[in-house]
Each structure stands twice: as C-alpha cells, then as structure tokens.
Amino acid sequence: MTTIEQKETEVLATIKTQTMSALNTMYSDMVKYDDMFNLECELGADLRRLAYTIGGFDIKIDKIKVQYLALKEACASGDITSASASMNGQEVLSTQLSRLEWKAERLNYSKELVSAKEDAYKDFFAIKLGKKYIPYTSTGVNTVSAKFKEESKLAKSWLVENNDKYPPVLEGSEMIPAIIE
C-alpha cells in the first residue's frame, strides 16, 4: 500500500506532462488553422485564472499560519509542535496543532498542483505562440496617460517659447465671423 506522500509525489511528477498533452489536444484546431489571436486570448484567460487561484491559496495558507502562531503563543511556548505537545501530555493542543498542520500541508500540495499546471500553460504558450507570457496589468494604462501628460507639457512649453515666431491663422477681425459660422 502506498502512502499519501507517495501518491502526491506521483501526481506532481506527471501533472505538467499530462497538462501539456491535454492542451495540445484541446487547442489542436486553433494551432492547425493558425488562430493564434484566439489561442493567446484563451491561454491568457486561463493563466490569469490559475494565478488568481494560486493567490487564493496563499491567502488561506497565511490565515492558517496566523492561527498556528496564535495557538502557539496562547500556550506560552514558541517551539511547540503537535508531536511535542502530544509527548508532553497536551492532547487538546496537539490535536489543534495537528489539524492546522494538516490543513497547511493540503493547501501547499494543492498550490503546487496548480503551480505545475500554470507552468505547463506558460510552456505551451511559449512553444505555440513563440513568445513569453506576460501577465496583463492595468498599470499600463496609467503609464500611457502619464506619457501623454508629459508630452502635452512639452508641447505647451514649446508653444510658449515659439508662439511669437509664427503668425496667427486667424486675425482679430476674422475671428468673430469664423466663430459665428
């Protein structure tokens, strides 16, 4: 009989290759008919979903760490684990600590699975599209508007310096009829 650690190791060892195989099958028609735009959109959406899932695991793991540390501090012993609490006769503490340790192990394993899938998606993206996956961020819009503001300031300063060198397009008497029309 195999242990759970052996099963996890086997799954983690094969998840990336199986995901690559599945992606080759799933997107074979897009690659075959050279629909790279939609392939990039699909893979980008899937990669964003996987990154969001990994972030969710990080949040849950952090919550468990906080609970674990709070439980250890409540016992006034910073070096205690579930095994040492069990040896000291602190069965309730041992049970509580072992539950938190088990949850943290499960979440770490799940995070590793999703990370392996994400790596497979990134490799597939690089192989089929010929470029590295760069996650979308909304900060690009801010940099464009900042660049526009910078160029606008530059243009205004140029106008201030060079305004007298060029004659106006409309003379004062021509302005009023032009505005009315």
C-alpha positions as CSV (number, residue, x, y, z in Angstrom):
1,M,0.0,0.0,0.0
2,T,1.3,3.4,-0.9
3,T,1.3,6.4,1.4
4,I,-0.3,9.7,0.7
5,E,3.1,11.3,0.2
6,Q,4.0,8.8,-2.5
7,K,0.7,9.4,-4.3
8,E,1.2,13.1,-4.1
9,T,4.8,12.8,-5.5
10,E,3.5,10.6,-8.4
11,V,0.7,13.1,-9.2
12,L,3.1,16.1,-9.1
13,A,5.6,14.3,-11.3
14,T,3.1,13.7,-14.1
15,I,0.8,16.7,-13.8
16,K,2.8,19.0,-16.1
17,T,3.3,16.5,-18.9
18,Q,-0.4,15.5,-18.7
19,T,-1.5,19.1,-18.8
20,M,0.7,19.8,-21.8
21,S,-0.8,16.7,-23.6
22,A,-4.3,18.0,-22.7
23,L,-3.5,21.4,-24.0
24,N,-2.1,20.0,-27.3
25,T,-5.4,18.1,-27.7
26,M,-7.7,20.9,-26.6
27,Y,-6.2,23.6,-28.8
28,S,-5.1,21.5,-31.8
29,D,-7.6,23.0,-34.1
30,M,-6.6,26.6,-33.2
31,V,-3.0,25.7,-33.9
32,K,-3.9,23.8,-37.0
33,Y,-5.9,26.7,-38.5
34,D,-3.4,29.3,-37.3
35,D,-5.9,31.1,-35.0
36,M,-3.2,32.4,-32.8
37,F,-5.1,35.5,-31.6
38,N,-7.9,33.5,-30.0
39,L,-5.3,31.0,-28.7
40,E,-3.5,33.8,-27.0
41,C,-6.7,35.1,-25.5
42,E,-7.8,31.7,-24.3
43,L,-4.4,30.9,-22.7
44,G,-4.1,34.3,-21.2
45,A,-7.6,34.0,-19.5
46,D,-6.7,30.5,-18.2
47,L,-3.3,31.7,-16.9
48,R,-5.0,34.6,-15.2
49,R,-7.5,32.3,-13.5
50,L,-4.7,30.0,-12.4
51,A,-2.7,32.9,-10.9
52,Y,-5.8,34.1,-9.1
53,T,-6.3,30.6,-7.7
54,I,-2.7,30.5,-6.5
55,G,-3.2,33.8,-4.8
56,G,-6.2,32.4,-3.0
57,F,-4.1,29.5,-1.7
58,D,-1.5,32.0,-0.5
59,I,-4.2,33.9,1.5
60,K,-5.6,30.7,3.0
61,I,-2.1,29.5,4.0
62,D,-1.3,32.8,5.6
63,K,-4.6,32.6,7.6
64,I,-3.6,29.1,8.9
65,K,-0.1,30.4,9.8
66,V,-1.6,33.2,11.8
67,Q,-3.9,30.7,13.6
68,Y,-1.0,28.3,14.2
69,L,1.2,31.1,15.7
70,A,-1.7,32.4,17.8
71,L,-2.3,28.9,19.2
72,K,1.4,28.5,20.0
73,E,1.6,31.9,21.7
74,A,-1.5,31.1,23.8
75,C,0.4,28.2,25.2
76,A,3.4,30.4,26.0
77,S,5.7,28.1,24.1
78,G,7.1,29.3,20.7
79,D,8.9,26.0,19.9
80,I,6.0,23.6,20.4
81,T,4.7,21.3,17.6
82,S,1.9,18.8,17.6
83,A,4.3,16.0,18.3
84,S,6.0,17.7,21.2
85,A,2.6,18.7,22.6
86,S,1.5,15.1,22.4
87,M,4.6,13.9,24.3
88,N,4.0,16.5,27.0
89,G,0.5,15.2,27.6
90,Q,-1.2,18.2,26.0
91,E,-3.6,16.2,23.8
92,V,-6.0,19.1,23.1
93,L,-3.2,21.4,21.9
94,S,-1.7,18.5,20.0
95,T,-4.9,17.8,18.2
96,Q,-5.5,21.5,17.3
97,L,-1.9,21.9,16.1
98,S,-2.0,18.8,14.0
99,R,-5.3,19.9,12.3
100,L,-3.7,23.2,11.4
101,E,-0.5,21.4,10.1
102,W,-2.6,19.0,8.1
103,K,-4.6,21.9,6.5
104,A,-1.4,23.8,5.7
105,E,0.1,20.6,4.1
106,R,-3.1,20.1,2.0
107,L,-3.1,23.7,0.8
108,N,0.6,23.6,-0.1
109,Y,0.0,20.5,-2.1
110,S,-3.0,22.0,-3.9
111,K,-0.9,25.1,-4.6
112,E,1.9,23.0,-6.0
113,L,-0.6,21.2,-8.3
114,V,-2.0,24.5,-9.6
115,S,1.5,25.9,-10.0
116,A,2.6,22.9,-12.0
117,K,-0.5,23.4,-14.3
118,E,0.4,27.1,-14.6
119,D,4.0,26.2,-15.6
120,A,2.6,23.9,-18.3
121,Y,0.3,26.6,-19.6
122,K,3.2,29.0,-19.8
123,D,5.4,26.5,-21.6
124,F,2.6,25.7,-24.0
125,F,2.1,29.5,-24.6
126,A,5.8,29.9,-25.3
127,I,6.0,26.9,-27.6
128,K,2.9,27.6,-29.7
129,L,3.0,31.4,-29.8
130,G,6.7,31.9,-29.8
131,K,6.8,34.4,-27.1
132,K,6.9,34.6,-23.3
133,Y,3.7,35.0,-21.4
134,I,3.5,38.4,-19.8
135,P,0.5,38.9,-17.4
136,Y,-1.9,41.7,-18.1
137,T,-1.8,44.6,-15.6
138,S,-3.9,47.7,-15.7
139,T,-0.9,49.8,-14.8
140,G,0.0,50.1,-18.5
141,V,-2.9,52.5,-18.9
142,N,-1.5,54.8,-16.2
143,T,1.9,54.9,-17.9
144,V,0.3,55.8,-21.2
145,S,-1.6,58.6,-19.7
146,A,1.5,59.8,-17.8
147,K,3.4,59.8,-21.0
148,F,0.6,61.7,-22.7
149,K,0.7,64.3,-19.9
150,E,4.5,64.6,-20.2
151,E,4.3,65.2,-24.0
152,S,1.4,67.6,-23.5
153,K,3.6,69.7,-21.1
154,L,6.5,69.6,-23.5
155,A,4.2,70.8,-26.4
156,K,2.8,73.6,-24.2
157,S,6.3,74.7,-23.2
158,W,7.3,74.7,-26.9
159,L,4.3,76.9,-27.7
160,V,5.2,79.4,-25.0
161,E,8.7,79.7,-26.4
162,N,7.9,79.7,-30.1
163,N,4.4,81.4,-30.2
164,D,5.7,84.7,-31.4
165,K,7.6,83.2,-34.4
166,Y,4.5,82.1,-36.3
167,P,1.7,84.4,-37.4
168,P,-1.8,83.6,-36.1
169,V,-4.0,81.6,-38.5
170,L,-7.0,84.0,-38.0
171,E,-6.6,87.7,-37.5
172,G,-8.6,89.5,-34.8
173,S,-11.3,90.8,-37.3
174,E,-11.6,87.3,-38.9
175,M,-12.3,85.6,-35.6
176,I,-15.8,86.8,-34.9
177,P,-17.3,85.7,-38.3
178,A,-15.5,82.4,-38.0
179,I,-17.0,81.8,-34.6
180,I,-20.5,82.6,-35.8
181,E,-20.3,80.3,-38.7
